[in-house]
């Protein structure tokens, strides 16, 4: 078999795998995991301050939560969905970040997915991070039209990192930023 014929067959196999629902999402997640490894995170040059903290959410347990409770704290907000391949790709790194900093940083994993989907997703992957459903529109600075989007907000309410797309969040630069914020907070 010549090289062109072999490449055409390989191309057709990849196309079929991407068309089939059972294989499409795992392949997309794998691709986004690769992208996440090379998608850099950097501190914003000009920090945008939140105009207000009036944003109502509901914890996955059904308990009301007002974003005002996070005012004056270090906050990581992640907008995501259970069906989103780049979201799924970055979740293991966010879980590790939550495991390390969950006692010192407010983590808000925000989704419009149903409670049943959230619980099944977390159970499938053994995730323990807190998930919130949106009950009212967030302040303008937090509104998003694409997911995943992750923001790190300092104690002054300034967005110091704002990143869309799959990212490896458990990296040295993010941990250094959080360590500095925590050190300056105490």
Long-range contacts (C-beta under 8 A, 24 or more apart in sequence): 25-83, 25-85, 25-88, 28-85, 29-85, 29-88, 29-89, 30-89, 31-85, 32-85, 32-86, 32-88, 32-89, 32-90, 32-166, 33-89, 33-166, 35-86, 35-89, 35-165, 35-166, 36-86, 36-89, 36-90, 36-93, 36-165, 36-166, 36-167, 36-168, 37-168, 39-163, 39-165, 39-166, 39-167, 39-168, 40-173, 41-161, 41-163, 41-167, 41-169, 41-171, 41-173, 41-174, 42-161, 42-173, 43-160, 43-161, 43-177, 44-159, 44-160, 44-161, 44-162, 47-154, 47-158, 47-159, 47-160, 48-141, 48-158, 48-159, 48-162, 49-141, 49-156, 49-157, 49-158, 49-159, 50-139, 50-141, 50-142, 50-153, 50-157, 50-158, 50-159, 51-139, 51-140, 51-141, 52-139, 53-139, 53-157, 54-136, 54-139, 55-136, 55-137, 55-138, 55-139, 55-142, 56-135, 56-136, 57-108, 57-110, 57-132, 57-133, 57-134, 57-135, 58-132, 58-133, 58-135, 59-130, 59-131, 59-132, 60-115, 60-118, 60-119, 60-130, 60-131, 60-132, 60-133, 62-115, 64-135, 65-132, 67-108, 67-138, 67-139, 69-106, 70-106, 70-108, 70-153, 71-157, 72-155, 73-105, 73-106, 73-155, 73-185, 74-104, 74-105, 74-106, 74-152, 74-153, 74-154, 74-155, 74-178, 74-181, 74-182, 74-185, 75-105, 75-106, 75-107, 75-108, 75-151, 75-152, 75-153, 76-105, 76-106, 76-107, 76-108, 76-150, 76-151, 76-152, 76-153, 77-108, 77-110, 77-142, 77-150, 77-151, 77-153, 78-107, 78-108, 78-109, 78-110, 78-148, 78-149, 78-150, 79-110, 79-111, 79-144, 79-147, 79-148, 79-149, 79-150, 80-109, 80-110, 80-111, 80-147, 80-148, 81-111, 81-112, 81-113, 81-147, 82-111, 82-113, 82-117, 82-118, 82-120, 82-121, 83-113, 84-147, 84-148, 86-147, 86-148, 86-165, 86-166, 87-147, 87-148, 87-166, 89-166, 90-148, 90-150, 90-166, 90-167, 90-168, 90-169, 91-125, 91-127, 92-125, 92-170, 93-167, 93-168, 93-169, 93-170, 93-171, 94-129, 94-150, 94-169, 94-170, 95-125, 95-127, 95-128, 95-129, 96-169, 96-170, 97-169, 97-170, 97-174, 97-175, 97-178, 98-128, 98-129, 99-128, 100-170, 100-175, 101-178, 101-182, 102-129, 104-178, 104-182, 104-185, 105-178, 105-182, 108-132, 110-134, 152-177, 152-178, 154-181, 155-181, 155-184, 155-185
